Amino acid sequence: MPEEDLVDIKFRLYDGSDIGPFRYSSAATVDVLKQRIVSDWPKGKTVIPKAANELKLINSGKILENNKTVGQCKVPFGEIGGGVIVMHVVVQPSLSKAKAEKKIDDTPKKVACSCSIL
């Protein structure tokens, strides 16, 4: 694989810590990057993604689509040759999980009144 087809990428997490840098082919998809992030997620974080579909990758202010390749996501201007690309990682738990948790929290609580007449 030619050297110019390889891209160094590190992933910045919500707390400012990083995962990587890792070297990827320009043909690697965003979904492959997300799977790597989930598998290499640091232990002890308060927010932990369960699957790649809970992650959003942001590069140069744009949310990257899963079917795009790294080569399509690179910004041709402003990138320094041989530099590391920093992509920001946002964790968004799946909507169905959030709804399930909310249903548990929204259960009506029985209020018992204990009035005493003297």
N, C-alpha and C positions, 0 to 999 in steps of 0.2 A: 504494500500500500504506500503510495507516495506520501512524503512528509507533509505536503501542503493540503492533503485531504484529511489530516488529523487536526482536531480542535481540542484545546484544553479548556475544561469548564469546571468551575466550582459553584456550589450551591449555598446561598446565604439563607439561613433559617430565620424564623421570627424573632429570636433572641439575639441575633447578631453573630452567632457562631456559624461555622462553615463546615460543609461536607466536601471533601475533595482537595485539590483538583484531580480530575480524571481526564483521560485522553479518549476522545470518541472520534469515530469516522464521521465525515460530513453527511453520509447517507443514513446515519442512525436517526431513528424517529424520536419525537418528544416523549412518546409512551415508553420507550426503552429507558430514557433518562429518568422518568418518574419511577419505574420499577426499581432502578438502581438506588434511588433515594430512599424508597420504602425499605429495601433490604439493608441499607447502610445507615438507617436512622439511628442517631445516638441514643444510648440507654439513659434513662433518668429524666427525660424531657416531660413536661406536663402535658403537652399535646403530642399524640402519637398517631400517625396515619395508619389505618388498617389495610388500605389498598391504594393503588396508583390513581384511581379515579377520585380520590379525596384531595389530590394535590393540584395546585395551579402553579405553573412556572411563568415567571415574568422576566422578559429581557427587553431592555431599552423602552420600558413603559408599556409593553404589549404582552397580553396573555397569549401564550403559545398553544396552538392546537395540537392534539395528540398525533394527527396524521402528518404533520409537517416534519421535515428533516432538519437536522442541525444546520446543514448548508443553507436551507431556505430561511432559517431564523437569524442567521448572522447579519449584522448590520455592516454593509460594505464600507461605509465611511465611519471614522471615529474608532474603529478597532485597531489596536496596535499590533502589527505583525509579530507573532510569537508570544503575544500576551495571553493572559487567562481571561476568559469570558466569565462574568459573574451573573448568575441567574438567581432571582429571588424566588423563594418557595413559600407558598401560602397553603395552609392546611384548611380545608373546608369539609367537615364531616358530612356524610351523605344525608340528604334531606329526609329520607325515610327513618333513619336512626334518630335524627333530631325530633321528628314528629312522635316517634315511639316514646322517647324520653319525656316529651312534653305531656303526652297523655297520662303518663304515670304521675307527673307533678300536678296535673289539673284535676285529679280526683277530688270530688267534694268531701270536705271534712265534716263529720258529724259534730255538731255543737250541742252539748248538753247543758241545759240551764238548771242550776240548782238553787232555786229560790226558797227561802224559808220565811214563813209567816208566823210571827210570834204573837 
